[in-house]
Amino acid sequence: MGTEDSGQSQGTAGLSLYGYPSCPFCARVLGAISQLELEIPLRNTMQDSEHRGSLMEAMGRGTVPVLRIDHEDGRVEWLPESVDIVRYLAEKFG
């Protein structure tokens, strides 16, 4: 759960988390993902320059965590702030 090569559980197929494990705010989100037993891939922005570049292009900054939400209609939403991400996940999957 919350790892680079996780599979996708039902309902989480369009989600990915940009951040890194040693970030305390990312750890808060990863804890919620684990508690909710979700499989959301972690796009490690410290280890992968491609993920960092995608985040910078979308947000204009490298601050993490950010949840990328790929909607079925093709829209892409970037949700920053750990508290907001945890709230979103709890409301959608809790």
Order of alpha helices (4+ residues) and beta strands (2+ residues): beta-alpha-beta-alpha-beta-beta-alpha
